[in-house]
Protein backbone atom coordinates (compact mmCIF):
# COMPACT_ATOMS: atom_id res chain seq x y z
CA UNK A 1 0.00 0.00 0.00
CA UNK A 2 1.43 3.36 -1.06
CA UNK A 3 0.58 6.31 1.19
CA UNK A 4 1.22 9.87 0.02
CA UNK A 5 0.07 13.36 0.92
CA UNK A 6 0.02 14.47 -2.72
CA UNK A 7 -2.97 14.03 -5.04
CA UNK A 8 -0.93 12.02 -7.55
CA UNK A 9 1.73 9.31 -7.74
CA UNK A 10 4.38 9.98 -10.35
CA UNK A 11 4.11 7.60 -13.29
CA UNK A 12 0.76 6.14 -12.23
CA UNK A 13 -2.70 6.74 -13.67
CA UNK A 14 -5.21 6.61 -10.83
CA UNK A 15 -8.82 5.56 -10.54
CA UNK A 16 -10.41 7.11 -7.47
CA UNK A 17 -12.35 4.69 -5.27
CA UNK A 18 -13.47 7.02 -2.52
CA UNK A 19 -12.76 8.55 0.86
CA UNK A 20 -11.13 6.41 3.54
CA UNK A 21 -10.52 7.34 7.14
CA UNK A 22 -9.35 6.00 10.44
CA UNK A 23 -9.65 7.54 13.86
CA UNK A 24 -8.95 6.94 17.51
CA UNK A 25 -9.38 8.71 20.82
CA UNK A 26 -6.41 8.35 23.14
CA UNK A 27 -5.70 9.39 26.71
CA UNK A 28 -2.99 8.88 29.30
CA UNK A 29 -3.57 7.48 32.74
CA UNK A 30 -4.13 9.79 35.70
CA UNK A 31 -0.53 9.37 36.91
CA UNK A 32 0.86 10.57 33.58
CA UNK A 33 -1.66 13.43 33.54
CA UNK A 34 -0.49 14.64 36.94
CA UNK A 35 3.22 14.43 36.11
CA UNK A 36 2.67 16.19 32.79
CA UNK A 37 0.69 18.98 34.46
CA UNK A 38 3.70 19.66 36.72
CA UNK A 39 5.87 19.83 33.61
CA UNK A 40 3.77 22.74 32.32
CA UNK A 41 4.98 24.78 35.28
CA UNK A 42 8.61 24.66 34.14
CA UNK A 43 8.10 24.33 30.38
CA UNK A 44 9.49 21.92 27.85
CA UNK A 45 8.19 19.04 25.81
CA UNK A 46 5.43 16.93 27.31
CA UNK A 47 6.93 13.59 26.37
CA UNK A 48 4.01 11.43 27.48
CA UNK A 49 1.63 13.44 25.32
CA UNK A 50 4.03 13.39 22.35
CA UNK A 51 4.15 9.60 22.66
CA UNK A 52 0.35 9.43 22.98
CA UNK A 53 -0.17 11.49 19.82
CA UNK A 54 2.40 9.45 17.86
CA UNK A 55 0.59 6.25 18.88
CA UNK A 56 -2.77 7.79 17.96
CA UNK A 57 -1.55 8.86 14.49
CA UNK A 58 -0.12 5.38 13.86
CA UNK A 59 -3.38 3.69 14.89
CA UNK A 60 -5.52 6.10 12.85
CA UNK A 61 -3.29 5.47 9.81
CA UNK A 62 -3.54 1.69 10.30
CA UNK A 63 -7.33 1.90 10.42
CA UNK A 64 -7.42 4.11 7.31
CA UNK A 65 -5.23 1.60 5.44
CA UNK A 66 -7.48 -1.28 6.54
CA UNK A 67 -10.50 0.56 5.09
CA UNK A 68 -8.59 1.14 1.83
CA UNK A 69 -7.61 -2.54 1.65
CA UNK A 70 -11.29 -3.52 1.97
CA UNK A 71 -11.87 -1.45 -1.20
CA UNK A 72 -8.96 -3.28 -2.91
CA UNK A 73 -7.05 0.00 -3.22
CA UNK A 74 -3.43 0.11 -4.32
CA UNK A 75 -2.72 3.42 -2.58
CA UNK A 76 -4.15 6.28 -0.55
CA UNK A 77 -3.43 9.76 -1.86
CA UNK A 78 -3.91 13.23 -0.42
CA UNK A 79 -3.59 11.96 3.17
CA UNK A 80 -4.36 14.47 5.91
CA UNK A 81 -4.41 14.33 9.70
CA UNK A 82 -6.54 16.29 12.13
CA UNK A 83 -6.82 16.25 15.89
CA UNK A 84 -9.03 17.75 18.51
CA UNK A 85 -9.26 17.70 22.27
CA UNK A 86 -12.16 15.60 23.48
CA UNK A 87 -11.54 16.35 27.15
CA UNK A 88 -8.51 17.26 29.23
CA UNK A 89 -5.84 14.65 28.61
CA UNK A 90 -7.68 12.97 25.72
CA UNK A 91 -7.49 13.70 22.01
CA UNK A 92 -9.09 12.38 18.86
CA UNK A 93 -6.87 11.87 15.85
CA UNK A 94 -8.28 11.22 12.40
CA UNK A 95 -6.38 10.24 9.27
CA UNK A 96 -8.18 10.54 5.94
CA UNK A 97 -7.42 10.40 2.24
CA UNK A 98 -8.60 9.12 -1.11
CA UNK A 99 -8.29 5.41 -1.89
CA UNK A 100 -7.12 4.78 -5.46
CA UNK A 101 -6.49 1.88 -7.79
CA UNK A 102 -3.80 1.90 -10.47
CA UNK A 103 -5.10 1.76 -14.04
Order of alpha helices (4+ residues) and beta strands (2+ residues): beta-beta-alpha-alpha-beta-beta
